[in-house]
C-alpha cells in the first residue's frame, strides 16, 4: 500500500519547518526514515504544492530519489486524488510531514486491518487518544472521488474532516491507545514545539504508545468458547475479563485453569459493564439472536459463532440495529476463506485466470453423525444444517464471486437420521442464481459416510478448478488426456495444473 506524505514549506507559524533539524536530522528525514521501517508500506511519495516556496521539497526528493507529486496548494484532497489516479490506488495512507516521531508499527497494524476489511477510513484520530504527531489515516480513494464536490474550502485543505463530520454515512475504524495521550503534542507546528521536541528527543524515543487492550467477555464455554478463551489469553492485545456459563459442571472443570477470569451466572453483568469492548458469543444457535440484540443495545462489539440467527425476521432486526450503530464492529467465524488453498483459488478466480465463472458447486460434507444425533444440535428447538455448516461454503462462493444471490431454490430430506432423535432435515441442497446470471449449487450433507471435508468446483470460460478430498485440479484444456501436467505444492495440498 502506498503512503502519501503531505508536505509544504509555507507554514505561517514556522516556515520551512520540515527542514528544521532535531539531533542532526531534518524533520522530513526523520519521517521518511521511520516510514521506511514499515513492513507493509510498499512505496512512498511526497505530495506537495506547485507553490514556489515548495521547490526545495522537489529538490530534496530528487536528491534522495523519492517520488514526488506537485498539485494544488490549498485543495489537498484533490492533490491526494490526483496521486491515486496516477498510481491507480484504491486505498492510500495519509501521513503529515510535520510528524518526526510517526510510528510505523501503528500504521502496519492499520494496513493489516485494511487488507482484511472493507472500512472507508482506518485511523487513530477519531477520537484521538494517541499523541498529535502519531496520526495516520488509510482512506478509500473512491470516497474522496465521490464526495469531493461537497467539501468546503477548509475540508479540501484537511482532506478527511468532511468524513468525520458525516461519520454515520461511512465505515470508520479507530485505533485507541492504551492510555489517553491526546493532550501530548509530538507534532511540529511552532518554534515552541521545536524546542520541546529537541529537548525531549531521547525520552520520546523510549516512550511506547501502545494500542489499547481490548476487554473481552465470552458467552458460552463449550469447545468453541474454550478455543476463543485460549486465543484471547495468548494475545498481547486482549484482556479476557468475563466468562458466562450456566453449566456448573463446566465451571467446576475449568474454573481453576481460568482463575484470573471472572465467571458469571448472568450475561447481563457483561452487558452492563461499560469497560467491556467485545462480546464473543459461543452459545447454542437458538440463543444467538437475543444475545446479539442485547450486545448491540449495550454498545458492545460482537464476534458470534455462526449462525448469527435462525430466520429472516431476526436477521432484519439485527441489520436494522447495526445500521443505527455503525461504530460497532460485528463479525463471525467464516474461517474457510482463511485456508491457504482457498486463498490461492480466490486469486486465480478474481484475476480471471480461468475466465468468467458461469457455474460453481460446493458440498459441505460433515461426516460427524453423532454431533447431530447425540449432541446439543438435536436438543435445541430448531437446527439448520445449512446455517450451521453449509454457510461456510456459501460464504466462499459469494466471497469469490463478489456478489450475493438474487434467487434461491432449495429442497431437503431426512433419511439418514430418520430413526434418531434429531428432528430436522440432515441434507439440504440449494441452487443460487445471481444477477450476473452465474449459478451455484450448494449442499449441506451432515449424514455423509465420509470424513469431514468440502468439495468445490468452479467452471470458467478459460479453465476449471476441481477440489475433492486432498486432491485439487486446475484444468486449462478440454481434452480428457492430461497434457503437460504440472504441480503447485501448497504445504500438504498438491494442486495439479493441467494444460
N, C-alpha and C positions, 0 to 999 in steps of 0.2 A: 504494500500500500504506500502511495506517495505522500510525503509530508510537505506541506506548503508553509514556509516560514515568511510571515509578513514583516517587512522591514522598511524603515524610512529614516531620513536624516533630519527632516524639517520640524522636529518636535519643538514647540514653543517654550516648554518648560526646561528642556535640556537638549540643546541642539547637538546633533551627531552622537547621540547617546550610545548607539550600538558600537561605536568605535572607541568609547571610553574603556580604560584598562582596569582590570581587577587582578592583582597578582601577576602582572606581566602578560596577561592575555586580554584581548579585546572582548567585549561582551558578545559580539557576533561569533568570534572564535569559540567562546565557551558554549554557546548554544549549539553550533554545528558539531563540535566535538562530543557533546553529551548525546545528541540525537544519533550520531553515528555508532554509538554503543548499542543501539536498539537491534534486537534480533529479528524484528518484524517490519521495520520501515525499509521498503525496497529502494527508495530513491528520495532525494531532497531537491527542493527548488526554492530559491528566494524569489518572492513576489514583491516587487517594489513599484514605484510610480515612474512616470515619464518626466517628472519634475526635475529641473536641472540640479537641484541640491542632492538628488539621489544618483548622480553619475558616479560618485565614488563607490557606491554599492555595486554597480555594474563592474567597475574596475576590480574591486575586491573579488567578485565571483569569477572573473576571467583569470585572475592570478591564481586562485585556489581551485580552478576547474570545477566550479559549482554551477549547476543550471540556474538560469535567471529568467524571469519574465517581468516586463515593464508594462504597466497598464494605467488605469485611471488613478488619480491621486486620492480623491475622496470617495469614489464608488468602489470600495474594497471588495464588496460582494461580487461585482462584475469582474474584477481582477481575478478572483478565485474561479469564477465560472469560465472565464476565457482560458485559464490554465487547464481546467478539467477537459475542455473541448480539444485542446491541442494534444493532450496525452491520453484522451479517451478514458477518463477516470469516472467510475461510478460512485466512488467514495473518496473523500480527501481527509487528511489530518491537518488541522489548523493549529499552528503554534505562533506565538509572537516573539520577535527577535529581542524584546526587552526582558527576556526571562533567562538570565545567565545560569540559573540553577534548575532548569527544566529537568524532570526526572523521566528518563526513557523507560524505566520499569513500569511506571504507571501507564504510559502510553501503550506499551506492549500488551498490558492486560486489556486495555481498551480495544486494541486491534484484534486480539484473540476473541473477544466478545463480538466484535463487528463481523468476523468471519462466520460465526455460528448463529447469528441472529439477523433480524430484519428491522432494527431500530433506525429511525430517521437521523437521530443525533445521539452520540455517546459522549459524555463529558464528565468533568468533575467540578463544574461551576453552577449547577442548578439543583439545589442551592450549593453555595460554596462552603466547603469545610477544609479543603487544602489551602495552603497559603497562596496569596497572589504571587504570580511568577512561576507557579507549577501548573498553570491552566492548559488544558488541551481540549479539542473538540474533533470528533470524527463525524463528518456530515455527508449525507447522501447528496450528490450533486443535483439530482433530479428535483429535490425540494427547493433548492436555490433557483434553479431554472424556472420552475413553475410559479414561484411566489415573488420573485424579484420585482415584478411590476407593482406590487403592493407595498414595497419598502418605502419608508420615509427617508429623507436625506440622512438623518442620524443612523437609521437602521442599515443603510447602504454602507456606511462607514464601519459599523460594528458587526456586520455580517449576520450574526445569529440572534440579535436582540428581538427581531420580529417573531422568530420561532418560540422563544421563551415567553413573550407576551401572549402568544396564542397557543400555549403548550397543550391545551386539550385536543387540538387538531393533529398533534404529532406524537409519534412514539419516541420518547426521550428516556434514556437511561443515564442515571447519575451515580458516579462513584463517590463514596464517602470516606473521609479519613477516620482513623480510629478515635482521634480527638478532634475538637473543633479548633482549627488553626486559621480560621477565616480572617482574624484580625492581624495576622502576621503578614508583612509585605516583603516579598523577595523579588519584587518587580522593580526595574529601573525606570523611574519617571522624572525624578528631580535630583538636584545636586545633594540634597539631604539623603535620598535613597542610596546614592553612590557612596557616600561616606559610611553609611550603615553597612552596606554590603562588603566594602573593603575592610572595615574594622572587625566584622564578624565572619569573615570568609571561612576560617577553619572550623568554627562552631557550626556553621550552616552545613558544611560538608559532612560533619559527623552525625548530624541530626537525621533520623529516619522518619519520614512522614508516611506511616503505614496506612494501608486500607483498613477501614472499619471492619471488625469481625462481624459476621452475620449470626445473629442469635436465632437458634432454630428449636423447633419442637416437633416431635414425631407423634402421630396419632395412629395407634395400632402397631403391635410389636410381634408380628409373625415373622416369617422368613425374610420378606421384603423390608420390613421395619428394622430388622437386625442388620441387614446389609447397609441400609441407609445410615444407621447409627455408627457402624464401624467406619464408614466413609467420612462422616462428619467429624468424628473424633480424631481421625488422622489428618484432616485438612487444617492448614495453618490459618484459613480464612473464616472458619466457623466455630461457634460455641454451641454445643448441644445442651440446652437448658432443661427441657421437659421431655418426658415420655408418658403418653396416656395409654393405658391398657386396662381392660376390665377383668381379664382372666387372672385370678390370684395365683394360679399355678405357674403361669408365665412370669409374673412378677417375682415370685419366690425363686424361680430358677435363675433369673438374670439380674436381680437387684444388686447382688454383691459385686458382680462384674462391672456394672454401670452405676457404682455407688456415688459418683460425683454428679449424677444427673438426678433431678427431682422427678420422682414417679408420682403421677397424679391420677385420681379416680374420676375427675370431672374435666372434660375437654374445655369447658367454659373458663377454667382457670387460665388456660393457654390463650384463649381469645382476648381475655380481659387484660393480660399483661402487655402494656404498650412497648416494652423493650423487645418483644419477640418480632423479628423481621420476617421469618419464613416458617410456614407450617408445611410439613411433609405428611401427606395423607396416605397411609398404608393399611387402611382398614378394609373390611369386606365391601364388595361393589355397591351393595344396597345402601351403605352409609355415605358414600362419596358426595352425593348431591347436597345433602343438608350440611355436611361439614365444610364444603366449598362455600356455600352461601354464608355461613357464619363467619368464615375466614375473610371473605371479601368485605362484609359489613363491618368487620373489625380492622379493616385496612392491613391485612396480612398478605404478603406474597405467598404463592402456593406452588408446591410440587405435588402432583397427585398421581398415584398409581393408576394405570388405565383399567377400566374406562372411567372417564370423569363423571359420567352419569348414565342413566339407563333408558331414557326416552327423549324424544324431540322437545317436549314441553319443558323438561328440565334443562336441556341444552340451551334453549332460547332464553330462559331466565338467567342462566349463568352468563351468557353472552351479553345480555342487556346490562347486567350489573358491572361486568368488566368494562364495557364501553363508558360507563359513568365513573369508573375508577381506573383510568388509563395509566396512572402512575404505578399500579400494581403489576407485578410480573407473575405469569401463570405458565406452567409447563407440565409435561407428562413424560413418562419413561418410554418413549418410542425409540428403543435402543438399536433396532436392526440397522438403521441408517448409519450407525457409527462403525459397523464392521468394515474391515479393510477391503474385502472383496466387493461389497456393495458400494463403497466409496469409489472404487475403481470403475465399477459398472456405471455409476452416475456420471462420471466424467466422459465415458465412452458415449453415453446416450445424449448428454447435453451438448457435447462437442460435435454431435451428429456423425460420429464415426460409422454408425450403422444406418445413417439416413434418418428419415422421418418415421417415428414409431406409429404403426397403424393398429397393432394388436399386441396385447400382453396378457400373461397369465401368472397367477401367484397362488400357491397352495400352502396353507398353514396346517401342517400335519403334526398334531400334538403328541399322539402316541403314548399318553400317560393316563390310561383309563381310570386308575384308582383315584386320581385327583378329582374327577367329577362324580364317580360313583360312591366314594367313601369320604371325600374331603368336604370342606365347607361350601364348595360350589353347588353341591346338591341339597344343601340345607337352607340356603337363603331364599327369600320369596321369589326371586327371578334371577336367572343367569343366562347370558348370551355368549355363545362360543365365538361369535363374530366380533362382538365388542371386547370380549376378554382375551381373544387370541388373534383372530383374523385381522383385527385393526392394525397389527404390525405390518402386514404385507400390503394392506390398503394404503398405509402411510408411505411405503416405499414407492408404490405406483404413482400416487399423487405428487410426492416429492420429486420424483424423477421426471414426470411429465409436466410439472409446474402448473397443474390445473386440477380442479375438482370436478367430479362427475355431475352432469346435469340431470341424468336419469339413472335409476337403479331398478333392476328386476331381480327378484330373489325367490328362492324356494328352499325347503329344508325337509329333513326327515329325522326319525328317532328309531333306528333299527338296532344299532349296536348296543345301546343301553336300555332297550325296551323292557328288560326284566330286572332292572336295577331301581334304586330309589331316586335316581336322577330324573327330574320331571320334565326337562326341556329338550329341544332338538339338539342332537350331538353332531349333526352335519348340516352346514349351510352353504349354498352356492349363490353367488351374486354376479350379475352382469352389469358392468358400469359403462355408461355411454357419456362421452364428453362432448362439449360444444365444438371441439375441433374435429369431431367425427371419429376419434380414436375409441376403441372398445377394449375393455379388460374383463377377464373372468377371474373371480376370486373365490376360494373355498376356505372354510374353517372346518377341519376334519379332526375332531377330538377323539374319535374311536378307531383311528387307523392302527393296524397291526404293523407298526414301524417304530423306529426310534423318533425322537422329536427332531424335525427338520423342516426345511422350506424349499419348495420348487419355485423357480422363476423362469419365465420365458418372455423375451422381448423381440418382436418381429419388426424390423425396419426395412426401408426401401433399398438399403445397401448391404444389410447384414442381419444376423440373428444371434441372440445370446440365449443359451440354454443352461440352466443350473439344476442338477439333480444330485442329491447327497453331496459327496466331496468332489464330484466331477463337474466342471463347467466348460462349455464350448463356446467360442466366439467364431462364427462362421461367416465367410465372405464369398462363398460360391454356391451355385445351385446344383452342383454335381454331387452325386451320392458318394463318389470316391474322395477320400481325404487327400487333397493335393497340397503339397508343401506345408505340412503341419509344423507349427512352432509352439513352444510352451512359454507361458508367462507365469513365473513362480511367485506366489504370494503367501509366504510362510508355509503352512501345511496344505494350502489350496493350490492346485495347479489349474490354470485356465489354458485350454488348448485353443490356439489360434489357427483356424483352417482357412486357407486362401484358395 
